[in-house]
């Protein structure tokens, strides 16, 4: 229901934008994730693989159902009898040519065929595995979209920081020009200020390019028009104070939501079925067959006679050259291998939960330190600005403090990015990236 509401919100938002003639589209992370399944080309291709597996179930089920077909034909025949010595009695071994027209219904009903049943069950396991693999692939794509979205948000923030940096540099240049006119600054102070302006403009150009590339990558992942204008909506960050020291999730709950683990679990069940199916090959099969139709010399000559048959057949395997024994041994080996892979996946997922939680906790704490560093850098910048205005020093100290402030702002932006990525990765490790929203 939540996904449906998000899709409806996306459609309503697009309709309103078109109705208002807006050229810019608002896009939140929730909306982006809701569009992945229907817009991302890799997701659509993976979906087709799932559809093929589902159709494979229907295809294998045909071996368990009755089959019927209409047949009709006209033939011209001549037979030769050999080995009976008819020529000694003056009889010809060769019959006169004759015609035969026939038409009717042929039916085949499998009553007991465990081999066909095993194929059907195996196809159902393959379809179930394909469904889990599709869900796992979709989760990977959603995580990539979420990371791209957060990266674009960070590029957007860096552009805003570049604008602020350029504004500070312009302010410094104007201040130095005024002081130079008043005779309280030197030409070298002005050159340093102008150099800082040039560097800030270069930084802004780089930020604009990075933002463009990030948005283009996001459009590619969402299948959007590359010429479309989009504006991203941010989402709030948690603080380190709200996180417990240990992850508040149970491993069993995580395993039940991890499609890659469920793939291994289903493969183990499938291999156990193949062990049983290998033994079923020694059991007999039972089929019912029949046909009903009409036969005449020429088609539609009005002299048709009924022609029918009904029967039942039993097939009992006696010796197949030890093929069944080898197939059973192979299936048992696959069961053991599947058990090892399942245990390895369980350990890997448990380790991922612990590692990504520790990473998230560390990034949240680093964010707090980054905020403290920015506050100190802002204070240092204000003090250096006051000292320069009061003529206590030249602008070298001010430029150094400004560079430190720029670095602190950029570092805080990096920390926010890492916190967001850690939240998304931890949610994805636990089963669904949407849990981070």
HUVEN-V312826 format. One record per run of one state. SS is the DSSP state (alpha for helix, beta for strand, coil for the rest). FROM is the first residue (numbers start at 1). TO is the last residue. If there is no record, write none. Layout:
SS | FROM | TO
SS | FROM | TO
//
This chain:
coil | 1 | 1
alpha | 2 | 19
coil | 20 | 23
beta | 24 | 27
coil | 28 | 28
alpha | 29 | 39
coil | 40 | 40
alpha | 41 | 64
coil | 65 | 66
beta | 67 | 77
coil | 78 | 79
beta | 80 | 80
coil | 81 | 85
alpha | 86 | 89
coil | 90 | 93
beta | 94 | 94
coil | 95 | 97
beta | 98 | 112
coil | 113 | 113
alpha | 114 | 181
coil | 182 | 186
alpha | 187 | 222
coil | 223 | 228
beta | 229 | 232
coil | 233 | 239
alpha | 240 | 242
coil | 243 | 250
alpha | 251 | 257
coil | 258 | 258
alpha | 259 | 280
coil | 281 | 284
beta | 285 | 296
coil | 297 | 304
beta | 305 | 315
coil | 316 | 322
alpha | 323 | 389
coil | 390 | 394
alpha | 395 | 429
coil | 430 | 432
alpha | 433 | 436
coil | 437 | 437
//
